[in-house]
Amino acid sequence: MSLGNRLTLWILCLPLLVLLLAALLALHLDTEWRKSALRDRVVTAVEQQAPEMARAVIEADQSRLDGMARRLLEIDEARGVGIYTDSDMIQLELGRNRAQVATTPPLEVHLDTSSDLWRLMVPLAPAELEGSMTSRAWLELDVDSRPLTLGYYRRLAITGLGLLILGLLLFVIASALGRRVDTSLGDAAEALRRLRGGDFEVHLPEAGAPELRRLARHVNALGDEMQQSHENIQRQIEQTTSDLEESMETIEIKNIELDLAHRRALEANRIKSEFLASMSHEIRTPLNGIVGFCRLLGRSRLEPRQREWLDQVQIACDNLLALVNDVLDFSRMEAGRLELDRAELDMVSLVDEALSQQAPLAHQKGLHLLGLVYDDVPTLLRGDPLRIRQVLTNLIHNALKFTEHGEVIVRVMLEEQNAQGRALLRVNVSDTGIGLTPQEQHNLFQAFRQAAASHSRHYGGSGLGLAISRQLVEQMGGQITVESEPSRGSTFSFTLPLDVIDSGEPAAETILDNQRVALYEPHAPTRHALSHLLTLWGGQVVELHQPEPTPPLPSLLVAALPADLNQAVLDEWRARLQASSCPVLLLINVAPLEMPDLHLPSGCEILGKPVSRQALADALRRCSKAKRCPETAEARPTRVLVVDDNGINRRLLRELLQRPGLELVEAASGEEALALAESPPFHLVLMDIRMPGMDGIETTQALRRLGGHWATCPIIAVTAHAHDSEHERLQAAGMQEVLVKPVDSNRLEAVLHRHVGLAALPQTPSLPATQEAGLASQLEVVDMELGTRLANGNEDLARELLEELVASLPKTVDELRGALASGDPERLLDAVHALNGACRYCGAPELALVAETLETRLRSRGMAEVDSLIDDLFQAIGRLGEWRAALQAPPSSTTIASATSASSLRDR
């Protein structure tokens, strides 16, 4: 409601209400006054005639009573009159009926005004005649008061009409005044709205009431001030806009400069990453050549001192290759190009693999290396097994490197697991090494920095391993920390959030079938771990403080050999094994090839520490079967499948692997390997990679798809050329490990020991030092002594392998000629790879070195810059052909030397 309407209501309602109350009060007072006057007039008239009427009643003068009664009826309001006695006699009655007569005579004058017809009762008993009257008489007069009521309503109607007329007049006046006020206020509001909208030209007329004039004046003043302020603000805005435009131009220039600088930085970072990656590959190329030359040089005749120097060169090459790999990984992570895989993984297998890779360093230092995966850790998880293994390897290697005495223990435990199938694992790698100060811990995870400046000189390393580990852990969603005290060891911990594939607890394997197992292990953590596993697998474990079990005799003895194995200790253990009435599983902290010859009886085995859970379970099964079925303990030999398209490679592997209890089966292609897959199950597969038809990767994937025992059968890649970057691809295809040709006998024995639990053969005695006297000025075309050494000391086998190589050279020449003529780099690489693999086990050092160098160049640079090496390759083939031709008389018409010049091949 507007102010004008409210003002109109107040002006109209308040006076009318006051006037109405005053009129009602005046009417009420006037009516009461009229009633009082009527009452007094009637009572006075009756009282004046009452004595005369009393005498007339006494005298029974009826005519005089009639006359006086008629005079009373002459009063305008009188309607009836009657004189009555208490003896029920009616003396006089005019204008009324008997029903209205009072039942008892009044004692005094009484006027009844309860109805519109008043009744006045007056006793007729004058004082002077009271003694002469025998009965009492009284007068009743009916008085009509309705004229008073009608007069009251008439005056009320007149008053209401007057108030209505006055209200209409007040409404007209108040409405006009309200409209004027509303109009003035509306004009003021509109003016304020326009002022708020920026219209400063509005001006209100200063007219009307003083208050409205004052309001208009103030609104006009406000408009003038706002207009002035607007003008000032506009000038300031224009000035500020001008300054801002200048600033924006400056900022835009700076942004362009920053964008250019950012692009230059990104380009520089890209170039740096590409440079690091390229340099890593470029360094790896000559480094492979150096490694190849070192290997070939190691096959030649060397003095003991020269061989020691060569070993140091080999160690330096391995360290340099590790540094190159770290720099390449670091550059990938810096450039954000390192992608994580999501594959199934088993933490037990990962820990065992990482420990087995670092076992040689632990053996060298005589340290206890142990892995503990707690039972609540889910069996199947999803994550990046390669990167987790890389972090584990870095931390374990660091712990071993900085520990001289004691132990290194890896613990994997479940920290938390939610209902969404997500588990958080915590991995601890603790050692008893030199420890770290708080300042050294602060600098520990920075790239190219080690805990102390002297560490890189004393212990070696680039300082990249922990930095890479930290970035890998953080990229996988975890955190890595360290707790350490100087001289009290260190504990590196990192968390791993992984998806759970199978959260249920695996069913406990029943390997020992409630057999009594005696356990002798002086190292307490290892003893506790072995006791837990043996109990978990169904054994009744009895821990011993001495290696001799006490009655009752156990069904199986698991014993750890001492680190110091002198001749007396060996003789003691040989006697103990021969006298043992139960199978014995020996554990020793040495490399497989360094294991002593204890003449193990049937049913006894020896395993090197750290023992993987799978190898321990397999060994326990074999020992348990030997106990239950001694007559069939050797009835089922270990079957190994060798898949290689090169017959020379298959033959040499057969010579290296031959031993009691091992059955070897050969396959010349992937298709032949698949055909043999239906035969009795194999325990291990050695798979060549580059083969015609189905290569090693396709064959591996096809075998895995067969299911059954092939889903878990270890498949080892055997290739003549495999960089670390290719290991990921091979392992992703389902291969457990990679062996590089020529296969190192130590690594081969470690693979057999790790995957099938076979003990190493006694080492073949090295050639006498007199045969290594003198250093050849250059690599020879044929070195039978080198070939004999590569053939595991079998000279006849060495000659046969060399004959097979020479016989395959014409076919190799045709393949090389066809690849060069077609310009197909893959075809050329296949031919060179096959030749390189064939030369690895033959006494042809010159051809082997050229083939290995050419394959490295082809892999790193393709067909570019290989012309000189191709010339060297054909020349080496020619010289080997000339050597073979010189042994034959007369020379054959197919002599290779006369048909394989590099220039003629390229011309064709």
Secondary structure, DSSP 8 states (H G I E B T S, - for coil): --HHHHHHHHHHHHHHHHHHHHHHHHHHHHHHHHHHHHHHHHHHHHHHHHHHHHHHHHHT-HHHHHHHHHHHHTSTTEEEEEEEETTS-EEEEES--GGGS-SS--SS-EEE-SSSEEEEEEEE--GGGGGG-SS-EEEEEEEE-HHHHHHHHHHHHHHHHHHHHHHHHHHHHHHHHHHHHHHHHHHHHHHHHHHHTT-TT------SSHHHHHHHHHHHHHHHHHHHHHHHHHHHHHHHHHHHHHHHHHHHHHHHHHHHHHHHHHHHHHHHHHHHHHHHHHHHHHHHHHHHHHHHHHHS---HHHHHHHHHHHHHHHHHHHHHHHHHHHHHHHTT------EEE-HHHHHHHHHHHHHHHHHHHT-EEEEEE-TTS-SEEEE-HHHHHHHHHHHHHHHHHT-SSSEEEEEEEEEEE-TTSEEEEEEEEEE-SS---HHHHHTTTSTT--SSHHHHHHT---S-HHHHHHHHHHHTT--EEEEE-TTS-EEEEEEEEEEEEE-S------SSTT-EEEEE-SSHHHHHHHHHHHHHTT-EEEEESSSS--SS--SEEEEE--S---HHHHHHHHHHHHH-SS-EEEEESS-GGG-------TT-EEEESS--HHHHHHHHHHHHHHHH-GGGTTSS-EEEEEE-S-HHHHHHHHHHH--TTEEEEEESSHHHHHHHTTSS--SEEEEESS-SSS-HHHHHHHHHHT-GGGGT--EEEEES---HHHHHHHHHTT--EEEESS--HHHHHHHHHHHT------------GGGG-S--SS--S--HHHHHHHTTT-HHHHHHHHHHHHHHHHHHHHHHHHHHHHT-HHHHHHHHHHHHHHHTTSS-HHHHHHHHHHHHHHHHHTTTT-HHHHHHHHHHHHHHHHHHHHHSSS--TT-GGGT--HHHHHH-
